[in-house]
Amino acid sequence: MATARTARTKASGGTAVEDRPTQLLEIASRLFATHGYAGTSLRDIAEQANITKAALYYHFASKEALYEQIVVNNLQSLIDRVSDATKQADGATEKVRAFMLTAADVFAEAPDAWIAGSNVFWSSMGPEIRAAAVSRRDKFEKLLRSCIAQGVASGEFRDVDAATAGRLLLSTLNQMTRWIKRDGRLTPRQVIDQYLDIILTGMKAPAGGEISESRGRRAAAKS
């Protein structure tokens, strides 16, 4: 199966040539990740791609349009892949693990796009691109919370608050850009896997179906 990088290529002397829009998105992702949105100009992107600024406008109407495509593409790909992974997993613990490890894989495959996309939440972008990013981020987070809530309902997890536990898990993903080195000893998947061992052990329900003190307090409060 063709990858996203080579899906739209043409043969030239027996060599696959990457299509120009994909190349531009990759170059722009790298520059946005390194210098930020404000610190990257269309001229910078065009020079890296060895094309004129006018040629860049042929593919993307503006810098914001280019950035929006990077953000939306990355977030939608992330949602699609973790959704597929959780559907194939059995039980809440494995669903949470599949969600987190798949997200780590997405980061490892395209760290520049991940960084560029995450920066949109800390920058003063236009309302349209921000709305597109926020709606997809919310869908991503809700999917994780639903996996946790399923585990609480089934008794697989303690009576944890799904939103709070979700934020704890997501914080490990959000910090990958800071503490995972691309040439480090451990891959993003290996690092997240170790964090999951720690966090999921703490979320696991007590053996023998015992009701935790917090579960008892919450049940009493609801009665």
Secondary structure, DSSP 8 states (H G I E B T S, - for coil): ---TTTTT-EEETTEEE--HHHHHHHHHHHHHHHHTTTT--HHHHHHHHTS-HHHHHHH-SSHHHHHHHHHHHHHHHHHHHHHHHHHH--SHHHHHHHHHHHHHHHHHH-HHHHHHHHGGGGS---HHHHHHHHHHHHHHHHHHHHHHHHHHHHTSB-S--HHHHHHHHHHHHHTHHHH--TTSSS-HHHHHHHHHHHHHHHHB--GGG---HHHHHHHHHH-
